Amino acid sequence: MTPDLIKIRKDFPILDQNVNGKPLVYFDNAATSQRPQQVIDRINDFSLLINGNIHRATHFFANRTTEAFEGARETIRRFLNAGEPSEVIFTHGATESINLVAHSFGEAFINPDDEVIVTEMEHHANIVPWQMMCERRGAKIKVLPFGDDGVLQLELLDNMITSRTKILAVTHISNSLGTVNPIAEIISLAHRKNVPVLIDGAQAAPHFSIDVQTLDCDFYVFSGHKMYGPTGIGVLYGKRKWLDLMPPFLGGGEMIDRVTFVKTTYNEIPYKFEAGTPHYIGAIGLATAVEYLNNHDIASLNRYEHDLLEEASFKLKQIEGLRIYGEAPDKAGVISFNIEGIHPFDLGTLLDQLGIAVRTGRLCADPVMDHFGVENMVRASFAFYNTVQEIETFYMALIRLKAMF
């Protein structure tokens, strides 16, 4: 069933405007998605009428906000099918979630000469925190490569895992290539060798139904602003067996049980990892975004987004001199490309003059750029509020700009 695009687009007021005199075509959804009116209204209601610091008072506003915040945790638990609300930790985003695990898991379980496996297609946020931790702990990084088609070389993984391998971190969907990785297979393989797995779900959570218990992943992270929610809010799911054993990431209010100058004891999870006043209005807004998604058939939205990808790929491949990077058989709504003879920044700037928003640059994926021997790429990424007509507009704009050069 095709989504009701007229109704859906009315939910996103930002889409109904002109940019540089042209109707907006927003194809930068992998960087940040737009928010429906329902999320904006929920955030405004709490900001204007209900705001009160959570967990810290007994007055009306504090109680209402605390109830909504913990209700948001339960909403996320259901969205992920986590075993219990305490396994859902609110952070400032996927990046902080990964840093939290890298730091705290590293402190608890990583020793000199131990190993961490990441993949060549990871976002910097799923590389740098592990490098920093390995430098502190005297461990080392091992990298699972991908082929020119954007598919991980999983046949190498079994031999890469050794008795020194302590954790594997892999993206669910590549932000630069669009590859949908077979994470269930990866998790199963790692678990056969008793290696826990962290999944970077920043690009997947907006598009797929996620079941962390079926996947059996040990950690799963995502950001609110990529899934139609606010900025500055994210989620870390972690199995209780790991979270109980990991030390706190940050110190301060809420994460404590009792403070003395002799010793401080720590709160139980999830509060052990939520130091200070959390971004509670962000969490409430994120839960509203999840509820908005749940009011639609997510599988149907995903099929529609795949149709957009197929249409865009077909069109772009007709442009002489255009190269698409990453053409995995299982791919999400991301197309990264270059056109021979046109600098990506020039192309991005000129597309903007035509009202078309895309991403240009290194896409926070330097190893991917190095793999293909390029300095930058142009990336178009799609959401369920995009249209086939917008893809036609994009295609005709590229034809026009190529002719200029």
C-alpha positions in Angstrom: 0.0 0.0 0.0 1.4 3.4 -1.0 1.6 5.9 1.8 -0.8 8.8 1.7 1.8 11.3 0.6 -0.5 14.3 0.6 -1.5 13.7 4.2 2.1 12.8 5.3 3.6 15.9 3.7 1.1 18.1 5.5 2.5 16.8 8.7 5.9 18.3 7.8 5.4 22.1 7.5 9.1 22.7 6.5 8.6 20.8 3.2 6.0 23.3 2.0 8.3 26.2 1.1 10.5 27.6 -1.6 14.3 27.8 -1.4 16.0 30.2 -3.7 12.7 30.6 -5.5 12.3 26.9 -6.1 10.1 24.3 -4.3 12.2 22.6 -1.7 13.5 19.1 -2.5 15.0 17.8 0.8 17.4 14.9 0.1 19.6 15.2 3.1 17.7 12.8 5.4 20.6 10.7 6.3 22.2 13.7 8.0 19.0 14.9 9.7 15.4 14.3 9.0 12.5 16.8 9.3 10.0 16.7 12.2 6.3 16.3 11.9 3.9 18.9 13.5 2.9 16.3 16.1 6.5 16.3 17.5 6.8 20.0 17.4 3.5 20.5 19.2 4.5 18.0 21.9 7.9 19.7 22.5 6.2 23.1 22.6 3.5 21.9 25.0 6.1 20.8 27.5 8.3 23.9 27.0 5.4 26.3 27.4 3.1 24.7 29.9 4.6 21.7 31.8 8.3 22.1 32.2 9.8 20.8 35.5 13.0 19.0 36.3 12.5 15.3 36.5 13.1 12.9 39.5 13.9 15.9 41.8 10.7 17.3 43.3 7.2 16.4 44.2 5.4 19.4 42.6 2.9 19.2 39.8 5.3 20.1 37.0 8.1 17.8 38.1 5.7 14.9 38.5 4.1 15.5 35.0 7.5 15.7 33.3 8.9 12.7 35.2 5.9 10.6 34.2 6.3 11.7 30.5 10.1 11.0 30.6 9.7 7.5 32.0 6.8 7.0 29.6 9.1 7.9 26.8 11.5 5.2 28.0 8.8 2.6 27.9 7.8 3.8 24.3 11.4 3.2 23.2 11.5 -0.1 25.0 8.5 -1.3 23.0 10.0 0.2 19.8 13.2 -1.9 20.2 11.5 -4.8 22.0 14.0 -4.5 24.8 13.5 -6.8 27.7 13.0 -4.1 30.3 12.9 -0.3 30.5 16.1 -0.2 32.4 18.0 -1.4 29.4 17.1 1.9 27.6 19.4 4.7 28.4 18.9 8.3 27.1 22.0 10.0 25.7 22.7 13.1 23.6 22.8 11.0 20.4 24.3 7.8 18.8 27.8 9.3 19.1 27.5 9.7 22.8 26.0 6.2 23.1 29.0 4.7 21.3 31.4 6.8 23.4 29.7 5.6 26.5 30.0 1.9 25.6 33.6 2.3 24.3 34.6 4.0 27.6 32.7 2.0 30.1 33.0 -1.4 28.4 36.7 -0.7 27.8 37.3 0.1 31.5 35.6 -3.1 32.5 36.7 -5.6 30.0 39.6 -4.4 27.7 43.2 -5.1 28.6 46.5 -4.6 26.9 46.8 -6.6 23.6 43.0 -7.2 23.4 41.3 -6.5 20.1 38.2 -4.6 18.9 36.8 -5.2 15.4 35.2 -2.5 13.4 34.4 -2.3 9.7 35.9 -0.2 6.9 32.5 1.4 6.2 31.8 2.8 9.7 30.9 6.4 10.4 33.7 8.2 12.3 31.5 8.0 15.4 31.9 4.2 15.4 35.7 4.3 14.8 37.2 7.2 16.8 35.7 6.2 20.3 37.2 2.7 19.9 40.5 4.1 18.8 40.6 6.4 21.9 39.7 3.5 24.2 42.3 1.2 22.6 45.0 3.9 23.1 44.1 4.2 26.8 43.9 0.5 27.3 46.8 -0.7 25.1 44.5 -2.6 22.8 44.3 -2.6 19.0 41.7 -2.1 16.3 41.1 -4.7 13.5 39.2 -3.7 10.4 36.8 -5.9 8.4 37.0 -4.6 4.8 34.3 -4.2 2.1 34.4 -4.8 -1.6 33.9 -2.2 -4.3 30.2 -3.1 -4.4 29.9 -1.9 -0.8 29.4 -5.4 0.6 31.3 -6.5 3.7 33.7 -9.4 3.2 32.1 -11.5 5.8 34.1 -14.6 4.8 37.1 -13.0 6.5 35.3 -12.3 9.9 35.5 -15.8 11.3 39.3 -15.9 11.1 39.6 -12.3 12.3 38.0 -13.1 15.7 40.5 -14.5 18.1 40.7 -15.2 21.8 41.8 -11.6 22.3 38.7 -10.1 20.5 36.5 -8.4 23.2 33.9 -6.6 21.1 32.7 -6.1 17.5 31.1 -2.8 16.4 29.3 -2.6 13.1 26.8 -0.3 11.4 23.3 -1.6 10.6 23.2 0.6 7.5 26.2 2.5 6.0 25.6 6.2 6.0 27.8 6.6 2.9 27.1 3.5 0.9 23.5 2.6 1.9 24.5 -1.0 2.5 22.2 -2.9 4.8 24.5 -5.2 6.6 23.4 -8.8 7.6 23.7 -8.0 11.3 21.8 -11.0 12.5 24.4 -13.2 10.8 27.2 -11.1 12.1 25.9 -11.2 15.7 25.4 -15.0 15.5 28.9 -15.5 14.2 30.4 -13.3 16.9 28.4 -14.9 19.7 29.5 -18.4 18.7 32.9 -17.1 19.8 31.6 -15.3 22.9 32.2 -11.8 21.4 29.5 -9.1 22.2 28.3 -6.9 19.4 27.4 -3.2 19.2 25.2 -2.1 16.3 25.2 1.5 15.1 21.5 1.9 14.2 21.5 5.6 13.4 20.6 5.0 9.8 18.4 2.0 10.4 16.1 3.0 13.2 14.2 5.6 11.1 13.3 3.0 8.5 13.1 -0.5 10.0 11.3 -2.3 12.8 14.0 -3.2 15.3 13.8 -6.2 17.6 16.9 -6.3 19.8 15.9 -9.5 21.4 15.5 -11.4 18.1 18.7 -9.9 16.8 20.3 -10.8 20.2 22.7 -7.7 19.9 24.4 -6.6 23.0 24.2 -2.9 22.3 22.1 -0.9 19.8 22.4 2.9 19.4 20.5 5.6 17.5 19.8 9.3 17.3 16.5 11.2 17.6 17.2 13.8 14.9 17.6 11.2 12.1 14.2 9.6 12.9 11.9 12.7 12.8 12.6 13.7 16.4 14.6 16.4 18.2 18.3 17.0 18.1 20.4 16.4 21.2 18.7 13.2 22.1 19.7 9.6 21.5 19.3 6.1 22.8 21.6 3.3 24.0 20.1 -0.1 24.4 22.3 -2.5 26.3 21.7 -5.9 27.8 21.5 -5.7 31.5 24.3 -8.3 32.0 26.7 -5.8 30.5 25.3 -2.6 31.9 25.4 -3.9 35.4 29.1 -4.6 35.1 30.1 -1.4 33.3 31.3 1.6 35.4 29.5 5.0 34.9 30.6 7.1 32.0 29.9 10.5 33.6 29.7 11.6 37.2 27.2 13.9 38.9 23.6 14.1 39.9 21.1 11.2 39.3 23.8 8.6 38.7 24.7 8.4 42.4 23.2 6.3 45.2 25.1 7.9 48.1 28.0 10.4 48.1 30.6 10.8 50.9 34.1 12.0 50.8 35.2 8.5 51.5 33.3 6.7 48.8 30.5 7.2 46.3 28.1 4.4 45.4 26.2 4.4 42.2 22.6 4.3 41.2 21.0 1.3 39.4 20.6 1.2 35.6 19.5 3.1 33.6 20.2 6.1 36.0 23.8 5.0 36.5 24.4 6.2 33.0 22.2 9.3 33.0 24.3 11.9 34.9 22.9 15.3 35.5 19.6 16.6 34.2 18.9 14.6 31.0 17.4 16.2 27.9 13.9 15.2 29.1 12.0 17.3 26.6 14.1 15.7 23.9 13.2 12.3 25.1 9.5 13.1 25.2 9.8 14.5 21.6 11.6 11.4 20.5 8.9 9.2 21.9 6.3 11.2 20.0 8.3 10.7 16.8 8.3 6.9 17.5 4.6 7.0 18.1 4.2 8.9 14.8 6.0 6.2 13.0 4.0 3.5 14.8 0.8 5.1 13.5 1.9 4.1 10.0 2.8 0.8 8.5 6.6 0.9 8.9 7.0 -2.0 6.4 4.9 -0.2 3.9 7.0 3.0 4.4 10.2 1.0 3.9 8.9 -0.5 0.7 8.0 2.9 -0.6 11.5 4.3 0.3 13.0 1.3 -1.6 10.9 2.2 -4.6 12.3 5.8 -4.4 15.8 4.4 -4.2 15.2 2.1 -7.3 13.8 5.0 -9.3 16.6 7.4 -8.4 19.3 4.7 -9.1 17.7 4.0 -12.5 17.7 7.7 -13.4 21.1 8.6 -12.2 22.7 5.6 -14.0 21.5 7.2 -17.3 23.8 10.2 -16.7 27.1 9.8 -18.5 30.1 10.2 -16.3 28.1 9.7 -13.0 29.5 7.0 -10.7 27.5 5.6 -7.8 29.6 4.3 -4.8 28.2 1.2 -3.2 25.6 -1.0 -5.0 25.0 -3.7 -2.5 22.1 -6.0 -3.3 20.5 -5.1 0.0 20.6 -1.3 0.1 18.7 1.5 1.9 17.7 4.9 0.5 21.2 6.4 0.1 23.0 7.2 -3.1 26.5 8.6 -2.9 28.0 9.6 -6.3 30.3 11.9 -8.3 30.0 13.3 -11.8 33.2 13.3 -13.8 34.5 16.8 -14.2 32.4 18.5 -11.5 33.6 19.1 -8.0 31.1 17.8 -5.4 31.0 21.1 -3.6 30.2 23.0 -6.8 27.5 20.5 -7.6 26.0 20.7 -4.1 26.1 24.5 -4.2 24.4 24.7 -7.6 21.8 22.1 -6.6 21.0 24.3 -3.6 20.4 27.2 -6.0 17.7 25.0 -7.6 16.1 24.3 -4.2 17.6 20.8 -3.8 19.3 19.9 -0.5 22.0 17.2 -0.6 25.1 16.4 1.4 28.6 17.0 0.0 31.9 16.2 1.6 33.6 13.2 3.2 30.4 12.1 4.8 32.1 11.4 8.2 33.6 8.3 6.5 37.2 9.0 5.6 38.0 5.2 5.2 35.3 5.0 2.6 36.7 7.9 0.7 40.2 6.3 0.9 38.8 3.0 -0.4 37.5 4.6 -3.6 40.3 7.0 -3.9 38.2 10.2 -3.8 38.3 13.3 -1.7 34.5 13.9 -1.5 31.2 12.6 -2.6 27.7 13.9 -3.2 25.0 12.1 -1.2 21.2 12.0 -1.8 19.2 10.3 0.9 15.5 9.7 1.0 12.6 9.6 3.5 9.0 8.5 3.2 7.8 12.1 2.7 9.9 12.4 -0.5 8.2 11.8 -3.9 8.9 10.4 -7.4 8.4 13.9 -8.8 11.2 15.2 -6.6 13.5 12.5 -8.0 12.6 13.6 -11.5 13.3 17.2 -10.5 16.7 16.1 -9.1 17.5 14.1 -12.2 16.7 17.0 -14.6 18.7 19.3 -12.4 21.8 17.1 -12.7 21.3 16.9 -16.5 21.1 20.7 -16.6 24.2 21.2 -14.4 26.3 18.6 -16.2 25.5 20.4 -19.5 26.8 23.7 -17.9 30.2 22.1 -17.3 
